[in-house]
Amino acid sequence: MSKSVTPSLLVSALALALAACTTTSGSAQAPVPALAAETGPALSPAALATAIRRPDGSRASYASALEALKAGDTAGYLTQLSLMPEGVRAEDRFNTAYLALDRAAAGDTSGARALLGIGADEADNFTVPDFFLWMDAWFLAMDGDLPAAIERHRKHSSGMPGITADLSLAALLEIAGRNDEALAVYEALTPTLIKAPEHEFDPQGIVFAHISTVIVRHALLLQRMGRVQEAQTVYQQLADAEPEQSTSYAAAIESLETGKNLKNKPLTVSAGFALALSDVSYAMQQQRFIQTIMMGGTIDGFDERRASFDLVTLLIDPANENLRSNIIDAYYEEALYAGAAHIATTAPEATPSLEIAAAQSLLMDGDESGARTAIKSALTLTNDEDRLSTLYGAMQIRALLNDRDAAYAIVPELLSLAENPAEKAAAHGAASSIYQHFGEISKAAEHARDARRLDDTHQRRMALADVLGQAGEINDALVILRSERLARPNDPYTLNSLGYFLITRTDRYEEGYKILARAMLLAETDPYIADSFGWALYKLGDLERARDLIEAARDDLKPQNHWELEDHLGDIYWHLGRKDDARTAWETALNTHPPKAERDSIEAKLKDGLTTPPPEKRTLPQISLDDLEIGRQDI
């Protein structure tokens, strides 16, 4: 199966970058009395606001800290940490850091220092970890002593992961009004030559993400200083690295001048501290990923460290919608839908984007009524500035709810609100996906062509090829897919799209098998590619190997499900005589919101089973070295 990528309706590449880099209007909190829970420790008001409540108003209880964490209940998580025996809690110093951050969130920086063992005399802090002293630099900033904060930061940040120390220092310098010094930090971090990744699997993507963060923050600071032309010049460096994305970057560069969709407010202590903590959390996660891969392991399962770090960070700046949205996305990816919805709905203030996130999470958690209520709330809250993105989210969820008329009703307004080429292309792409979902393929193809005409990128071309294939325009679709393969010969997902197209839309099974074999070689652990290769084996009559490969792909995809993979397994199980397993797989496929045509097909199979014989077993194609040739860039 092809990995679906939902086109974004956000205005520009800058808007996308801001999801991780913008600031909020929060400010350092004045000390407030600690509020005690019914049982357990004193918690900050920000933490108590996250508590899940029973019908009688009492707080929910948990058997473990992990259980509370998965529920998105930061108050419950911190309570579990505080109730641990001190020796157990001390085994992981981050546990103490989290409790200290909650004290700081309450404005009690003295209490935070006491938890971390930080004394007033520098000589007494010889054994205190540098990470704790780095946190204290920000506590000093919260106390209003910015010169001391910067001094302490310079002394104790050398062991921070990646470029996080530099980014944190730049934030402190900006807060202190030392903008030229902050700009110098960003300039020092920006390389002369910037190279974008060739595809999603290219490890250069990690480096490019770091460089993008630096450049975006550099440009935003210049824009806040009123040096718009310089900001645009800085941001142009990213545009030059990705010329194919010129339409999106043009909109981003324009927004630096107009301010459209750009909430670029001055950096505050609470916002800067939360941003720095979030950078550390992300960097540590990347380090864990790299170490795991180098040791031959696989990356899967709930990332408890990242989730706990991010949820506690949110206590420092609860109004930070970008950080909150990132956390919601991480929970959603782990199928922790109830937790995601809870995090979305416990923000200090409801916003259209958070209501859309809640709606999507509630839908996946089986609460369709709650999802519809959240959509209505989002549309009520929206204004001219964020209406475009709100309509996009509402339309997508209406489609998943099978509310066809409601989804279609949004399309005209969506298209009318789009102004620049990037917005118009995104709007047409979204309209295409909606019509495609409900089986109106000719309309879907028309909008996909318009999207490509306005924004001729790899993503738009691949989306168009997919729709053309459904419309029966096989040759036109193959021209696009083969051209993309020539341009991106080592992109596993491009190879996957072409190979899967060949085995599902044509009778060129052998060619499709060989192309998918190469994709598997380049990305052997990817579940989407494994499913495609397994389906090629099925088409060639090797049902047992197809079953094994697709079952493994299903395990790799967990905790998520995908209707197409389950549909494939249902067909295989049926032909292997496992009819109950087949029906279970088809039922799972129906519950994961397939498009209308596929839904109708799966419902028919549930009713009558398969009436056609299994594919005839053929000799598997021989794969030559030329078929699997790998360039140096693959290594």
KOLZAKOL-8637 format. One line per field, with one value per residue (C-alpha): residue in one letter; residue number from 1; x, y, z. Coordinates in nm, 3 decimals. Example, Ala and Ser with C-alpha at 12.3 -4.5 7.8 and 13.67 -1.06 7.14 Angstrom:
2
res = (a;s)
n = (1;2)
X = (1.230;1.367)
Y = (-0.450;-0.106)
Z = (0.780;0.714)
//
This chain:
635
res = (m;s;k;s;v;t;p;s;l;l;v;s;a;l;a;l;a;l;a;a;c;t;t;t;s;g;s;a;q;a;p;v;p;a;l;a;a;e;t;g;p;a;l;s;p;a;a;l;a;t;a;i;r;r;p;d;g;s;r;a;s;y;a;s;a;l;e;a;l;k;a;g;d;t;a;g;y;l;t;q;l;s;l;m;p;e;g;v;r;a;e;d;r;f;n;t;a;y;l;a;l;d;r;a;a;a;g;d;t;s;g;a;r;a;l;l;g;i;g;a;d;e;a;d;n;f;t;v;p;d;f;f;l;w;m;d;a;w;f;l;a;m;d;g;d;l;p;a;a;i;e;r;h;r;k;h;s;s;g;m;p;g;i;t;a;d;l;s;l;a;a;l;l;e;i;a;g;r;n;d;e;a;l;a;v;y;e;a;l;t;p;t;l;i;k;a;p;e;h;e;f;d;p;q;g;i;v;f;a;h;i;s;t;v;i;v;r;h;a;l;l;l;q;r;m;g;r;v;q;e;a;q;t;v;y;q;q;l;a;d;a;e;p;e;q;s;t;s;y;a;a;a;i;e;s;l;e;t;g;k;n;l;k;n;k;p;l;t;v;s;a;g;f;a;l;a;l;s;d;v;s;y;a;m;q;q;q;r;f;i;q;t;i;m;m;g;g;t;i;d;g;f;d;e;r;r;a;s;f;d;l;v;t;l;l;i;d;p;a;n;e;n;l;r;s;n;i;i;d;a;y;y;e;e;a;l;y;a;g;a;a;h;i;a;t;t;a;p;e;a;t;p;s;l;e;i;a;a;a;q;s;l;l;m;d;g;d;e;s;g;a;r;t;a;i;k;s;a;l;t;l;t;n;d;e;d;r;l;s;t;l;y;g;a;m;q;i;r;a;l;l;n;d;r;d;a;a;y;a;i;v;p;e;l;l;s;l;a;e;n;p;a;e;k;a;a;a;h;g;a;a;s;s;i;y;q;h;f;g;e;i;s;k;a;a;e;h;a;r;d;a;r;r;l;d;d;t;h;q;r;r;m;a;l;a;d;v;l;g;q;a;g;e;i;n;d;a;l;v;i;l;r;s;e;r;l;a;r;p;n;d;p;y;t;l;n;s;l;g;y;f;l;i;t;r;t;d;r;y;e;e;g;y;k;i;l;a;r;a;m;l;l;a;e;t;d;p;y;i;a;d;s;f;g;w;a;l;y;k;l;g;d;l;e;r;a;r;d;l;i;e;a;a;r;d;d;l;k;p;q;n;h;w;e;l;e;d;h;l;g;d;i;y;w;h;l;g;r;k;d;d;a;r;t;a;w;e;t;a;l;n;t;h;p;p;k;a;e;r;d;s;i;e;a;k;l;k;d;g;l;t;t;p;p;p;e;k;r;t;l;p;q;i;s;l;d;d;l;e;i;g;r;q;d;i)
n = (1;2;3;4;5;6;7;8;9;10;11;12;13;14;15;16;17;18;19;20;21;22;23;24;25;26;27;28;29;30;31;32;33;34;35;36;37;38;39;40;41;42;43;44;45;46;47;48;49;50;51;52;53;54;55;56;57;58;59;60;61;62;63;64;65;66;67;68;69;70;71;72;73;74;75;76;77;78;79;80;81;82;83;84;85;86;87;88;89;90;91;92;93;94;95;96;97;98;99;100;101;102;103;104;105;106;107;108;109;110;111;112;113;114;115;116;117;118;119;120;121;122;123;124;125;126;127;128;129;130;131;132;133;134;135;136;137;138;139;140;141;142;143;144;145;146;147;148;149;150;151;152;153;154;155;156;157;158;159;160;161;162;163;164;165;166;167;168;169;170;171;172;173;174;175;176;177;178;179;180;181;182;183;184;185;186;187;188;189;190;191;192;193;194;195;196;197;198;199;200;201;202;203;204;205;206;207;208;209;210;211;212;213;214;215;216;217;218;219;220;221;222;223;224;225;226;227;228;229;230;231;232;233;234;235;236;237;238;239;240;241;242;243;244;245;246;247;248;249;250;251;252;253;254;255;256;257;258;259;260;261;262;263;264;265;266;267;268;269;270;271;272;273;274;275;276;277;278;279;280;281;282;283;284;285;286;287;288;289;290;291;292;293;294;295;296;297;298;299;300;301;302;303;304;305;306;307;308;309;310;311;312;313;314;315;316;317;318;319;320;321;322;323;324;325;326;327;328;329;330;331;332;333;334;335;336;337;338;339;340;341;342;343;344;345;346;347;348;349;350;351;352;353;354;355;356;357;358;359;360;361;362;363;364;365;366;367;368;369;370;371;372;373;374;375;376;377;378;379;380;381;382;383;384;385;386;387;388;389;390;391;392;393;394;395;396;397;398;399;400;401;402;403;404;405;406;407;408;409;410;411;412;413;414;415;416;417;418;419;420;421;422;423;424;425;426;427;428;429;430;431;432;433;434;435;436;437;438;439;440;441;442;443;444;445;446;447;448;449;450;451;452;453;454;455;456;457;458;459;460;461;462;463;464;465;466;467;468;469;470;471;472;473;474;475;476;477;478;479;480;481;482;483;484;485;486;487;488;489;490;491;492;493;494;495;496;497;498;499;500;501;502;503;504;505;506;507;508;509;510;511;512;513;514;515;516;517;518;519;520;521;522;523;524;525;526;527;528;529;530;531;532;533;534;535;536;537;538;539;540;541;542;543;544;545;546;547;548;549;550;551;552;553;554;555;556;557;558;559;560;561;562;563;564;565;566;567;568;569;570;571;572;573;574;575;576;577;578;579;580;581;582;583;584;585;586;587;588;589;590;591;592;593;594;595;596;597;598;599;600;601;602;603;604;605;606;607;608;609;610;611;612;613;614;615;616;617;618;619;620;621;622;623;624;625;626;627;628;629;630;631;632;633;634;635)
X = (0.000;0.108;0.166;-0.095;0.020;-0.257;-0.185;-0.156;-0.365;-0.130;-0.033;0.335;0.651;0.713;0.382;0.484;0.819;0.648;0.477;0.799;0.955;0.707;0.655;0.348;0.231;0.281;0.492;0.683;0.438;0.433;0.464;0.133;0.044;0.088;-0.243;-0.275;-0.458;-0.702;-0.405;-0.043;0.186;0.127;0.096;0.097;-0.231;-0.108;-0.064;-0.400;-0.568;-0.459;-0.619;-0.879;-1.182;-1.438;-1.809;-1.798;-1.513;-1.239;-0.917;-0.862;-0.614;-0.360;-0.173;0.149;0.310;0.307;-0.070;-0.122;0.121;-0.065;-0.389;-0.235;-0.292;0.019;-0.117;-0.161;0.186;0.356;0.159;0.286;0.644;0.620;0.478;0.767;1.020;1.298;1.554;1.341;1.270;1.638;1.727;1.614;1.717;1.457;1.189;1.327;1.362;0.995;0.885;1.115;0.970;0.623;0.740;0.882;0.551;0.388;0.637;0.822;1.177;1.321;1.129;1.248;1.610;1.563;1.435;1.737;1.981;2.104;2.246;2.301;2.679;2.832;3.091;2.814;2.692;3.001;2.816;2.494;2.443;2.500;2.151;2.004;2.225;2.115;1.757;1.855;1.975;1.616;1.489;1.706;1.547;1.204;1.319;1.404;1.784;1.874;2.246;2.294;2.086;2.307;2.624;2.506;2.389;2.732;2.902;2.682;2.539;2.835;2.697;2.359;2.259;2.313;2.267;2.022;2.265;2.315;1.944;1.869;2.135;1.998;1.653;1.791;1.988;1.679;1.471;1.745;1.724;2.067;1.935;2.261;2.426;2.131;2.161;2.531;2.446;2.211;2.464;2.733;2.501;2.410;2.638;2.750;2.615;2.266;2.159;1.802;1.725;1.648;1.360;1.196;1.451;1.756;1.951;2.034;1.681;1.796;2.062;1.826;1.564;1.817;1.932;1.571;1.502;1.799;1.708;1.341;1.424;1.684;1.432;1.161;1.391;1.488;1.121;1.041;1.321;1.166;1.448;1.213;1.436;1.715;1.466;1.359;1.721;1.791;1.482;1.568;1.850;1.594;1.413;1.741;1.798;1.455;1.381;1.090;0.908;0.939;0.564;0.539;0.859;0.742;0.431;0.645;0.879;0.584;0.433;0.747;0.658;0.280;0.256;-0.021;-0.067;0.242;0.192;0.540;0.522;0.821;0.980;0.897;1.074;0.807;0.784;1.164;1.210;0.941;1.099;1.442;1.302;1.118;1.442;1.617;1.336;1.352;1.732;1.737;1.479;1.690;1.995;1.800;1.682;2.033;2.178;1.903;1.959;2.337;2.290;2.067;1.746;1.409;1.225;0.881;0.659;0.555;0.840;0.787;1.081;0.967;0.606;0.688;0.938;0.695;0.392;0.589;0.735;0.380;0.332;0.587;0.388;0.040;-0.072;0.197;-0.034;0.247;0.402;0.060;-0.019;0.309;0.230;-0.119;0.031;0.270;-0.013;-0.225;0.056;0.066;-0.313;-0.355;-0.661;-0.828;-0.506;-0.467;-0.822;-0.770;-0.452;-0.635;-0.929;-0.735;-0.561;-0.615;-0.817;-0.997;-0.880;-1.002;-0.692;-0.709;-1.081;-1.002;-0.732;-0.980;-1.238;-0.996;-0.886;-1.243;-1.343;-1.061;-1.156;-1.506;-1.682;-1.847;-2.087;-1.799;-1.612;-1.907;-1.942;-1.572;-1.600;-1.891;-1.689;-1.390;-1.605;-1.763;-1.426;-1.256;-1.188;-1.057;-0.696;-0.731;-1.051;-0.873;-0.690;-0.999;-1.215;-0.958;-0.956;-1.335;-1.374;-1.135;-1.307;-1.652;-1.533;-1.412;-1.750;-1.909;-2.090;-2.057;-2.292;-2.134;-1.785;-1.884;-2.046;-1.706;-1.528;-1.656;-1.565;-1.228;-1.146;-1.275;-1.063;-0.736;-0.540;-0.181;-0.069;0.038;-0.301;-0.489;-0.286;-0.347;-0.719;-0.747;-0.545;-0.780;-1.087;-0.935;-0.887;-1.248;-1.398;-1.162;-1.277;-1.641;-1.570;-1.620;-1.296;-1.345;-1.385;-1.093;-0.874;-0.979;-0.877;-0.555;-0.458;-0.526;-0.316;-0.025;-0.057;-0.031;0.239;0.429;0.597;0.669;0.384;0.132;0.245;0.219;-0.128;-0.236;-0.097;-0.295;-0.622;-0.555;-0.504;-0.843;-0.994;-0.858;-0.606;-0.334;-0.083;-0.096;-0.046;0.247;0.417;0.415;0.524;0.808;0.930;0.934;1.130;1.391;1.420;1.429;1.576;1.662;1.343;1.176;0.829;0.850;0.953;0.672;0.412;0.520;0.551;0.218;0.050;0.181;0.049;-0.290;-0.371;-0.198;-0.102;0.271;0.322;0.681;0.798;0.606;0.760;1.114;1.057;0.906;1.199;1.430;1.209;1.225;1.603;1.620;1.362;1.321;1.147;0.884;0.537;0.379;0.642;0.631;0.255;0.302;0.567;0.347;0.059;0.290;0.360;-0.014;-0.072;0.193;0.017;0.256;-0.011;0.192;0.483;0.239;0.060;0.385;0.512;0.186;0.129;0.478;0.392;0.077;0.286;0.532;0.249;0.100;-0.058;-0.203;-0.423;-0.466;-0.772;-0.578;-0.342;-0.633;-0.823;-0.524;-0.497;-0.869;-0.838;-0.533;-0.693;-1.007;-0.813;-0.613;-0.937;-0.922;-1.264;-1.320;-0.983;-1.073;-1.395;-1.215;-0.960;-1.230;-1.422;-1.104;-1.060;-1.412;-1.345;-1.045;-1.243;-1.168;-1.284;-1.636;-1.549;-1.327;-1.582;-1.849;-1.614;-1.521;-1.886;-1.968;-1.689;-1.813;-2.157;-2.071;-1.702;-1.477;-1.632;-1.319;-1.040;-0.699;-0.431;-0.251;0.089;0.372;0.745;0.877;1.075;1.451;1.603;1.935;2.202;2.089;1.740;1.884;2.175;2.243;2.426;2.659;2.384;2.192;2.457)
Y = (0.000;0.357;0.571;0.844;1.199;1.446;1.776;2.063;2.373;2.578;2.885;2.826;2.643;2.910;2.831;2.466;2.554;2.768;2.459;2.397;2.738;3.014;3.179;3.253;3.544;3.372;3.540;3.435;3.354;3.527;3.291;3.135;2.911;2.544;2.362;2.023;1.735;1.521;1.297;1.327;1.624;1.993;2.060;2.376;2.517;2.432;2.066;2.043;2.180;1.863;1.624;1.382;1.406;1.147;1.238;1.343;1.586;1.383;1.313;0.986;0.743;0.527;0.206;0.348;0.665;0.522;0.470;0.835;0.947;0.758;0.919;1.264;1.337;1.531;1.581;1.207;1.144;1.386;1.243;0.896;1.025;1.201;0.894;0.676;0.580;0.835;0.573;0.450;0.802;0.891;0.611;0.844;1.206;1.324;1.231;1.494;1.741;1.700;1.772;2.076;2.208;2.186;2.392;2.647;2.647;2.752;3.037;2.862;2.865;2.828;2.506;2.390;2.452;2.267;1.960;1.972;2.019;2.356;2.582;2.956;2.912;2.802;2.598;2.383;2.281;2.089;1.756;1.892;1.771;2.037;1.976;2.083;2.392;2.468;2.453;2.691;2.942;2.958;2.971;3.281;3.425;3.352;3.542;3.838;3.814;3.783;3.872;3.596;3.359;3.413;3.374;3.048;2.925;2.984;2.793;2.485;2.415;2.250;1.899;1.969;1.749;1.868;2.239;2.282;2.484;2.738;2.767;2.806;3.078;3.265;3.266;3.400;3.670;3.781;3.794;4.009;4.249;4.149;4.080;4.129;3.860;3.627;3.689;3.607;3.268;3.185;3.300;3.080;2.777;2.823;2.640;2.799;2.510;2.382;2.052;1.928;1.554;1.372;1.177;1.080;0.808;1.026;1.071;1.423;1.502;1.507;1.769;1.971;1.978;2.129;2.385;2.475;2.538;2.774;2.963;2.999;3.137;3.367;3.500;3.543;3.742;3.971;4.019;4.106;4.362;4.520;4.405;4.238;4.234;4.067;3.815;3.731;3.693;3.453;3.248;3.238;3.000;2.726;2.810;2.780;2.436;2.312;2.478;2.245;2.392;2.744;2.814;2.741;2.928;3.230;3.247;3.212;3.491;3.714;3.648;3.782;4.116;4.110;3.922;3.704;3.386;3.483;3.508;3.640;3.795;3.894;3.605;3.583;3.390;3.121;3.081;3.076;2.821;2.595;2.624;2.533;2.234;2.116;2.136;1.922;1.665;1.637;1.616;1.338;1.146;1.179;1.053;0.750;0.680;0.697;0.479;0.221;0.206;0.182;-0.115;-0.286;-0.230;-0.103;0.208;0.126;0.164;0.456;0.698;0.749;0.987;1.220;1.219;1.290;1.561;1.735;1.718;1.869;2.132;2.235;2.332;2.611;2.761;2.606;2.850;2.723;2.584;2.462;2.249;2.119;2.029;1.838;1.637;1.560;1.437;1.207;1.057;1.015;0.826;0.584;0.536;0.696;0.875;0.942;1.093;1.306;1.437;1.514;1.713;1.905;1.994;2.097;2.398;2.727;2.849;2.656;2.732;2.611;2.399;2.230;2.159;2.000;1.789;1.686;1.596;1.371;1.198;1.152;1.004;0.751;0.670;0.582;0.895;1.022;1.247;1.411;1.455;1.635;1.861;1.951;2.034;2.269;2.432;2.481;2.645;2.871;2.981;3.040;3.385;3.520;3.450;3.076;2.991;2.831;2.571;2.517;2.444;2.199;2.005;2.012;1.888;1.597;1.481;1.521;1.287;1.028;1.054;0.981;1.317;1.364;1.659;1.845;1.783;1.890;2.207;2.325;2.294;2.618;2.836;2.667;2.747;3.104;3.183;3.067;3.368;3.292;2.997;2.791;2.829;2.760;2.447;2.319;2.391;2.205;1.917;1.896;1.907;1.630;1.408;1.461;1.379;1.081;0.956;0.955;0.800;1.104;1.039;1.274;1.571;1.448;1.434;1.783;1.931;1.727;1.871;2.222;2.158;2.040;2.333;2.576;2.391;2.141;1.933;1.565;1.533;1.694;1.478;1.157;1.251;1.319;0.985;0.805;0.972;0.915;0.547;0.530;0.714;0.449;0.685;0.426;0.547;0.909;0.795;0.571;0.856;1.054;0.763;0.655;1.014;1.044;0.721;0.854;1.174;0.992;0.647;0.577;0.701;0.393;0.549;0.653;0.298;0.166;0.383;0.272;-0.096;-0.105;0.074;-0.189;-0.482;-0.324;-0.122;-0.332;-0.692;-0.615;-0.815;-0.915;-0.559;-0.443;-0.725;-0.625;-0.257;-0.340;-0.572;-0.274;-0.062;-0.336;-0.346;0.028;0.029;-0.326;-0.234;-0.002;-0.158;0.019;-0.113;-0.457;-0.470;-0.377;-0.645;-0.895;-0.808;-0.862;-1.211;-1.266;-1.159;-1.411;-1.685;-1.722;-1.687;-1.820;-1.581;-1.298;-1.373;-1.383;-1.056;-0.863;-0.999;-0.875;-0.538;-0.524;-0.591;-0.317;-0.070;-0.127;0.037;0.188;-0.004;0.056;-0.050;-0.155;-0.386;-0.549;-0.584;-0.762;-1.000;-1.071;-1.185;-1.400;-1.562;-1.643;-1.824;-2.010;-2.137;-1.912;-1.756;-1.632;-1.456;-1.310;-1.161;-1.020;-0.851;-0.706;-0.576;-0.408;-0.254;-0.109;0.044;0.238;0.462;0.339;0.542;0.474;0.239;0.028;0.036;-0.097;-0.373;-0.477;-0.479;-0.707;-0.946;-0.954;-1.047;-1.301;-1.380;-1.404;-1.560;-1.565;-1.825;-1.736;-1.612;-1.884;-1.958;-1.852;-1.878;-1.569;-1.339;-1.359;-1.038;-0.933;-0.710;-0.439;-0.455;-0.402;-0.174;0.069;0.398;0.542;0.771;0.463;0.374)
Z = (0.000;-0.049;0.256;0.241;0.307;0.380;0.203;0.445;0.413;0.622;0.432;0.379;0.465;0.725;0.887;0.901;1.053;1.314;1.449;1.636;1.658;1.733;2.067;2.270;2.475;2.811;3.076;3.384;3.661;3.997;4.296;4.394;4.686;4.608;4.568;4.725;4.562;4.756;4.833;4.741;4.688;4.637;4.264;4.057;3.926;3.575;3.674;3.851;3.540;3.357;3.606;3.480;3.707;3.806;3.788;4.155;4.083;4.250;4.065;3.885;4.041;3.861;3.926;3.785;3.657;3.304;3.318;3.414;3.144;2.872;2.988;2.941;3.312;3.416;3.767;3.807;3.666;3.905;4.196;4.112;4.095;4.429;4.601;4.489;4.758;4.739;4.644;4.355;4.231;4.252;4.010;3.730;3.787;3.540;3.794;4.028;3.740;3.653;4.011;4.019;3.694;3.843;4.141;3.898;3.710;4.037;4.068;4.351;4.213;4.562;4.606;4.266;4.362;4.691;4.505;4.273;4.561;4.434;4.703;4.710;4.720;4.388;4.577;4.724;4.378;4.272;4.261;4.111;3.751;3.487;3.352;3.686;3.686;3.330;3.456;3.734;3.476;3.357;3.716;3.759;3.447;3.596;3.905;3.683;3.715;3.348;3.378;3.636;3.424;3.119;3.324;3.477;3.139;2.983;3.266;3.276;2.931;2.760;2.810;2.657;2.359;2.002;1.944;2.230;2.444;2.166;2.094;2.464;2.500;2.199;2.361;2.688;2.508;2.319;2.636;2.791;2.497;2.366;2.017;1.830;2.042;1.980;1.606;1.625;1.779;1.492;1.233;1.389;1.373;1.005;0.758;0.434;0.227;0.309;0.159;0.175;0.203;-0.120;0.031;0.358;0.437;0.368;0.696;0.576;0.691;1.056;0.980;0.762;1.039;1.280;1.024;0.945;1.315;1.337;1.021;1.113;1.458;1.306;1.054;1.317;1.544;1.257;1.171;1.533;1.519;1.210;0.982;0.737;0.429;0.625;0.761;0.408;0.297;0.583;0.506;0.136;0.227;0.287;-0.036;-0.227;-0.075;-0.189;-0.523;-0.595;-0.295;-0.437;-0.424;-0.053;0.027;-0.171;0.047;0.358;0.255;0.174;0.517;0.682;0.529;0.560;0.890;0.748;0.954;1.153;1.528;1.595;1.940;2.156;2.341;2.712;2.987;3.013;2.636;2.598;2.877;2.731;2.388;2.528;2.719;2.409;2.209;2.471;2.466;2.086;2.080;2.338;2.138;1.824;2.014;2.135;1.781;1.637;1.912;1.862;1.488;1.525;1.758;1.502;1.694;1.581;1.692;1.823;2.125;2.340;2.408;2.781;2.816;2.538;2.654;3.020;2.931;2.697;2.926;3.215;2.982;2.898;3.264;3.219;2.932;2.917;2.647;2.408;2.140;1.915;2.188;2.288;1.926;1.892;2.204;2.075;1.747;1.935;2.140;1.828;1.653;1.945;1.922;2.266;2.140;2.476;2.607;2.295;2.327;2.695;2.624;2.351;2.573;2.885;2.730;2.916;2.619;2.347;1.993;1.653;1.589;1.929;1.881;1.544;1.709;1.977;1.713;1.527;1.848;1.970;1.635;1.646;2.006;1.888;2.013;1.696;1.884;2.068;1.740;1.581;1.884;1.867;1.495;1.565;1.841;1.608;1.341;1.603;1.742;1.409;1.266;0.936;1.032;1.095;0.907;0.613;0.822;1.039;0.734;0.607;0.934;0.962;0.606;0.655;0.974;0.820;0.548;0.799;0.968;0.629;0.644;0.270;0.228;0.521;0.380;0.029;0.163;0.289;-0.047;-0.213;0.086;0.112;-0.250;-0.220;0.087;-0.071;-0.194;-0.299;-0.515;-0.214;-0.047;-0.371;-0.442;-0.091;-0.120;-0.451;-0.306;-0.010;-0.235;-0.446;-0.143;-0.033;-0.372;-0.397;-0.058;-0.168;-0.507;-0.733;-0.916;-1.211;-0.975;-0.769;-1.080;-1.186;-0.851;-0.841;-1.180;-1.054;-0.745;-0.956;-1.195;-0.906;-0.713;-0.928;-0.656;-0.610;-0.362;-0.598;-0.890;-0.690;-0.567;-0.925;-1.045;-0.776;-0.880;-1.249;-1.177;-1.008;-1.305;-1.542;-1.704;-1.656;-1.915;-1.797;-1.441;-1.538;-1.722;-1.397;-1.179;-1.408;-1.437;-1.060;-1.034;-1.274;-1.072;-0.736;-0.807;-0.443;-0.280;-0.127;-0.124;-0.490;-0.580;-0.361;-0.534;-0.881;-0.787;-0.608;-0.897;-1.138;-0.935;-0.860;-1.174;-1.445;-1.511;-1.500;-1.184;-1.252;-1.307;-0.999;-0.794;-0.894;-0.818;-0.480;-0.405;-0.448;-0.225;0.039;0.013;0.078;0.361;0.482;0.806;0.661;0.707;0.408;0.169;0.330;0.274;-0.093;-0.143;0.036;-0.197;-0.495;-0.359;-0.327;-0.687;-0.791;-0.595;-0.299;-0.030;0.264;0.217;0.149;0.476;0.675;0.533;0.573;0.925;1.014;0.859;1.073;1.384;1.284;1.228;1.573;1.763;1.444;1.199;0.826;0.633;0.323;0.508;0.693;0.367;0.214;0.508;0.491;0.129;0.207;0.511;0.312;0.042;0.308;0.462;0.769;0.713;1.067;1.063;0.724;0.856;1.161;0.936;0.710;1.012;1.136;0.792;0.803;1.144;1.012;0.775;0.419;0.116;-0.011;-0.299;-0.078;0.203;-0.033;-0.150;0.204;0.314;0.020;0.121;0.477;0.351;0.082;0.120;-0.186;-0.492;-0.708;-0.688;-0.542;-0.784;-0.973;-0.829;-1.057;-1.045;-0.873;-1.104;-1.094;-0.962;-1.113;-0.963;-1.204;-1.053;-0.705;-0.790;-0.507;-0.538;-0.276;-0.156;-0.033;0.222)
//
